[in-house]
Amino acid sequence: MAALEVQLQLTLHSPDRSFELDVDFTAASQRTALIGPSGSGKSTVLQAIAGLLPQARGRVRVGGQALLDTPRGIDLPARERRVGVVFQDYALFPHMTVEQNLQFGLRRLGQRADAGHALRVDTLIRQFDLASLRGALPRHLSGGQRQRVALARALAIEPRLLLLDEPLSALDSPLRKRLRHELAEMLERVQVPTLLVTHDPQDVEALAQDVICIDDGRIVDCDPVPGAV
């Protein structure tokens, strides 16, 4: 497992409040959950790791490779970090087909469409059982199908790290239970180091091997979650 090492400092201002993030942790398991109350900074950590918050300072390393190291003047742009992100609402492009959404993941790297590009998309479509849906728009997909497309798109860049931001929270309870099981199987199959943000203990139990807790922008001690190994 390529360890994820994170030391981040960040101040965010909004009309309602200022928020100070100061975290230092290492995620050495294949799948780690970052948990904490709403507003504690979970999603902010993911965005900073992905390079979506340019004001972040500190260090982020994956397998010893620096994505961010402010003291050394290293701050890779988001497109160069090779970090796949699945957002809470999946963030699929509504005007793009399934195939086009996957192709966009590769275009983030500045890659031109070529035979290798097409082969990568075809492989993901096959792996995630999307062949019959490759020409469909997101509005015609079920919740489970959208989840598979979002995960496949995140994996299109062959990421060194996968970030999942509350990937099941928008679903109703019966669908959430079924897709939790499907997501666990997919993560086991792809074997990409994963940091998962969630507020649901059942997600942690099903999806994570280790747990890190955050509260008010700081890493805090927490009890092990039953089932997390």
N, C-alpha and C positions, 0 to 999 in steps of 0.2 A: 504493500500500500504506500503510495506517495503521500507523505504527511502534508497537511495544510497548516502552515504557521501564520498566525495573524496577530499583528500589533497595530492597532488603528486608533488615531485620535481625529475627532471631527466635531465641529460645532455647526448646528443647523438653526436657522432663525425662521420663525413664522410669525404672523400677526398675534398668535395666541401665546407662544412661548419660545424660549431658546432651549435647545437640547444639546447636551454634551455627551459625546460617545468617547469612551476610553477603554478599549478591550485588549486583552492579551491572552491568546489561547492557542493550543495545538490540537488539531483533529487528526488522529493517527489511524482511525478505523476506516473501513471501506465506506460505511454509511453512518454519518453523525447527524443527530438532531440538535438544532439550536432552539431552545424553548424559553418562554418567559411571558409575562403579561402583555397585553396590548400597550403599545407605545414604549416598550422597553428598549427598542433599537434593533430588533431581529432583522427586519427587512433592510434597515439602513446598513447593517453589516454586509448583507449579501450584495447590495448595490455597490458598496465600496470595493468589495473583493472583485466584482465584475468590471470595475473601472467606470462606473456610471456616476460617481460623485467625485469630480476632479479636485474638490477642496480637501479630500481625505489626505492625511499624513500618517507616516509610519512605515510598516513593512508587511508585505504579503508574499509568501513563498509557497510554491507547490513542488514537492519533491526536490527541494533545495534551489529551485529556479525562482528568481525574483520577478514578480509582476509589479511590485511597488517597493521601493526602498528609498525613501525621501533623503536620508543622510547621504546616500551614494548618487543621488540625482536620477534614479530610475523610476519611471512612471509610464508603463506601457499603455498605449491607448486601448480602449475596450476591445477593438477588433483584433488586436495582436495578442491578447491574453489567452486566447483559446479556452474561454470559460463559457460553458453552455448554461443558459438560464431558462427555467420554466416559471412563468409568472402565475400569480393567483388566478387570473382570468384567462390564462394561456396566451393572450396577446397575439392571436393569429390575425393575419391581414385579411379583412373581410372580402376584399376584391380579388384575392388570389386563390387559385385552386390549391388542393392539398399538395400537388407536385410543385407548384410555384412557391408555396410557403417553405418547402424543404430546400428548393433551389436558393431561396433568399439566404438561408443559413450559410451556404457556401459563398455567396456573393459578399457577405460580411468580411470574408478574408481577402477580398479583392481578386478572387479566382475567376478566370474566364471560363465560360461554358466550353467544355471539351468532353472527350470520351470518358476520361476519368471522373469528371464531374457528374456526368449522366449515370455512370455505373454506381457511384456512391448513392445517388438519389434512388436508383432502382433497388439497390440492396436494402436501404432503409424502408422503402415501401413494402418490400417482401418481408423483412424482419418484423415489421409492426402490423402486418396483415391489412395493408391499405390499398392493395391493387385495385379493388373494385371502386375505390373512392378517389383515385388520383386526380380525376377531373372535377371533383365536387368542391363547392364553396363551403366555408366554415358554417354558414347558417343552415346548411342541410345536414350537418353532422350531429350525432348524439354527443352527450357529455364525455362518454368513454372514448369515442372516436377523436374528439378534439384533444383530449389528453394525450392520446397516442401520437397525433400529429405534432403537438407541441414538444413532446419528448424527442420524437424523431428529428425535428428541426434543430433542437438543441444539440443533438448528437451528430448532426451533419458535419460539423467542423472538426470531428474527432477530438473532443475537448480533453484537456488534461484534468478538468474539474467540472462537476455538474452541480448547479445550484437550483434548488426547488423551493419556491416561495409560496407556502400554503397551497399546494397544488390540488387539494381536495376540498377546500373550505367552501367553494361556491356550489357544491353539490348537495342534494337532499340526502337524508340519512341512509335509505336503502341503497341508492346508487353509490354513495360514498363508501359503504362497506364493501361492495363488489369491486369497485375500482381500486380500493386500497390493496386488495389481494392481487389484482392485475399489475399494479404499479410495483409491488414488492417483487413479483416474478420478473418484470422487465428490468428492474435495477440489478437483480441477481444475474440476469443474463448478460447485460452490457458491461458490467464490472468496471464502471468509471467511478472514481472517488466522488462521493456525493455529500453535500451539506444541505440538510433539509430544515426549513423553518416551518414550525407548526405550533398550534396551541392545543392540539388534541392528543391526549395520552395514548389513544388507540392507534393513531398514526405512528407515534414513537415506538410503541410496542411491535407494530407490524413491519416498520420500515427501517428502524435504526439499530445499530450495534452499540452505539455510545451516545451520551447525552451531555450537552453543555448548556448551562443556564445563564441567562442574562436578565438583569433588572435595572431599570433606570440608567441604561448605557454602560453598565459594568458587569463583568463576569462574576457570578456568585456561586457558592456551593449549592448543590442540590442533591436530593436523594436519587438513587438509581430508579429508573422506571421499570416496573415488572415486565419481563420479556425481552428487554434490551440487553444484549450480551456483548 
